[in-house]
C-alpha cells in the first residue's frame, strides 16, 4: 500500500479560462490562440489543455490549460500571453495543482509506427 511519501507530488498550475463574449466573437481569435497553445506545448510548458463543455452542450464555455510553472506569477505571465486573454474575450483564474495519483497508457506499434495514448 502506498503512503503519502510515495506519491508523485508534482506541482502544476491550472488556468481555467471562461468565455465572456458571444462564441462568434471569441472564435475570431481561435487561430492565434491555438498557435500559442502549440508554442507552449513544443516549449515543454504545457502539460495539457482543451475545452470544457457543460452537460448537454456542444459549444464550450470554458477551457482548461495545465502548465508547468514555478509560481503563480509565472503561470499568470503564461496566461496573459494567450491572445484570448489579450483581446478580452476570455477571463481566467489560476489554481496550483499538486498531481499525486493517476496514470496514462501509451501503446507504440513498431510495425505500423503508430502511437496511441489512452
SVG drawing of the C-alpha trace seen along z (x, -y; Angstrom):
<svg xmlns="http://www.w3.org/2000/svg" viewBox="-28 -43 39 48">
<polyline fill="none" stroke="black" stroke-width="0.4" points="0.0,0.0 1.3,-3.4 1.7,-6.2 2.0,-9.9 5.7,-9.8 5.4,-7.7 3.0,-10.0 4.2,-12.0 3.8,-15.3 4.3,-17.3 3.2,-20.9 1.4,-22.2 -0.8,-25.2 -4.4,-25.0 -5.6,-28.0 -9.4,-27.9 -10.4,-30.3 -14.0,-31.4 -15.6,-33.0 -17.0,-36.5 -18.3,-37.4 -20.6,-35.5 -19.0,-32.5 -18.9,-34.1 -16.7,-37.0 -14.4,-34.6 -13.9,-32.3 -12.3,-35.2 -9.2,-34.7 -9.1,-30.9 -6.2,-30.6 -3.9,-32.8 -4.9,-31.0 -4.2,-27.6 -0.8,-28.8 0.1,-30.0 -1.0,-26.7 1.3,-24.8 4.2,-27.1 3.6,-26.3 3.4,-22.6 6.6,-22.5 8.4,-24.5 7.5,-21.9 5.5,-24.4 2.0,-22.9 1.1,-19.7 -2.3,-19.6 -5.2,-21.7 -8.6,-21.6 -12.2,-23.0 -14.7,-22.3 -18.3,-21.5 -21.3,-21.8 -23.6,-18.7 -25.7,-18.7 -23.7,-21.5 -21.8,-21.2 -20.2,-24.6 -17.6,-25.1 -18.0,-27.9 -14.6,-27.4 -11.2,-25.8 -8.5,-24.4 -4.8,-24.8 -2.4,-23.0 1.1,-24.4 4.5,-23.8 5.5,-26.9 7.5,-27.7 5.0,-30.3 1.6,-31.9 3.4,-34.9 5.0,-32.7 1.6,-31.0 0.0,-34.4 2.6,-35.5 1.8,-32.4 -2.0,-33.1 -1.5,-36.7 0.2,-35.7 -2.9,-33.9 -4.5,-36.0 -7.9,-35.2 -7.0,-37.0 -5.1,-39.8 -8.2,-40.6 -10.6,-40.4 -12.8,-37.6 -11.9,-35.3 -11.1,-35.8 -9.1,-33.3 -8.4,-32.0 -5.3,-30.2 -5.0,-27.4 -2.0,-25.5 -2.5,-21.7 -0.5,-19.0 -0.6,-16.0 -0.3,-12.9 -2.1,-10.0 -3.1,-8.7 -1.7,-7.1 -1.8,-7.2 -1.4,-4.5 0.9,-4.7 0.9,-2.0 3.5,-2.0 3.2,0.4 6.6,0.8 5.2,2.4 2.9,-0.4 4.9,-3.2 1.7,-4.2 1.4,-5.6 -1.8,-5.7 -2.4,-7.4 -5.3,-6.1"/>
</svg>
